Amino acid sequence: MIPKVINSRLAWLDTISLEAIQVLARLKTRETDGITPTAREEKLMEVCSGYIYMLNLCKEHGLFDSDDPFNIFENETLH
């Protein structure tokens, strides 16, 4: 089997987007069930939606195509 190299920065950001999607789904389900979201829950939905939106824009415009200028993340090899 050939080892696969992944960009750990993108993996981390994608994991956060999955968490944001789960939070949005839970809060939307509560809203659908007739539970009015609190002001704090509405802000959380805005933050999660904004994160997902910005991540998608960054991907669309190729902002992750170059190396990390801060050298925070290294590529990882999966065996």
C-alpha positions as CSV (number, residue, x, y, z in Angstrom):
1,M,0.0,0.0,0.0
2,I,1.3,3.4,-0.9
3,P,1.4,5.9,2.0
4,K,-0.9,8.9,1.6
5,V,0.2,12.4,2.5
6,I,-2.5,14.7,3.9
7,N,-2.5,18.4,4.7
8,S,-3.1,18.4,8.5
9,R,-4.2,22.0,8.3
10,L,-7.1,21.2,6.0
11,A,-8.0,18.0,8.0
12,W,-8.2,20.2,11.2
13,L,-10.3,22.8,9.5
14,D,-12.6,20.2,7.9
15,T,-13.1,18.5,11.3
16,I,-14.1,21.9,12.8
17,S,-16.6,22.4,9.9
18,L,-18.1,19.0,10.6
19,E,-18.6,20.0,14.3
20,A,-20.2,23.3,13.2
21,I,-22.6,21.4,10.9
22,Q,-23.6,19.1,13.8
23,V,-24.2,22.1,16.1
24,L,-26.3,23.7,13.4
25,A,-28.3,20.5,12.9
26,R,-29.0,20.1,16.6
27,L,-30.1,23.7,17.0
28,K,-32.2,23.7,13.9
29,T,-33.9,20.4,15.0
30,R,-34.8,22.1,18.3
31,E,-36.1,25.1,16.4
32,T,-38.2,22.8,14.2
33,D,-39.6,21.1,17.3
34,G,-40.9,24.5,18.4
35,I,-38.2,25.4,20.9
36,T,-37.2,29.0,20.4
37,P,-33.4,29.5,20.3
38,T,-31.9,31.7,23.0
39,A,-29.9,34.8,22.0
40,R,-26.8,32.8,22.7
41,E,-27.9,29.9,20.5
42,E,-28.7,32.3,17.7
43,K,-25.2,33.7,18.0
44,L,-23.7,30.2,18.0
45,M,-25.6,29.4,14.8
46,E,-24.3,32.6,13.2
47,V,-20.7,31.8,14.2
48,C,-21.0,28.2,12.9
49,S,-22.7,29.3,9.6
50,G,-20.0,32.0,9.2
51,Y,-17.2,29.6,9.7
52,I,-18.6,27.1,7.2
53,Y,-19.1,30.0,4.7
54,M,-15.6,31.4,5.1
55,L,-14.0,28.0,4.9
56,N,-15.8,27.3,1.6
57,L,-14.8,30.7,0.2
58,C,-11.1,30.1,1.2
59,K,-11.2,26.7,-0.6
60,E,-12.9,28.1,-3.7
61,H,-10.3,30.9,-4.0
62,G,-7.4,28.5,-3.5
63,L,-6.2,30.1,-0.2
64,F,-5.0,26.7,1.0
65,D,-3.1,25.8,-2.2
66,S,0.1,27.3,-0.9
67,D,2.2,26.4,2.1
68,D,1.3,27.6,5.5
69,P,3.3,30.9,5.9
70,F,3.4,30.4,9.7
71,N,4.7,26.8,9.5
72,I,2.2,25.8,12.1
73,F,1.1,22.6,10.3
74,E,3.1,19.9,8.7
75,N,1.9,17.4,6.1
76,E,1.3,14.0,7.7
77,T,1.9,10.6,6.1
78,L,-0.7,8.0,6.7
79,H,0.4,4.4,6.4
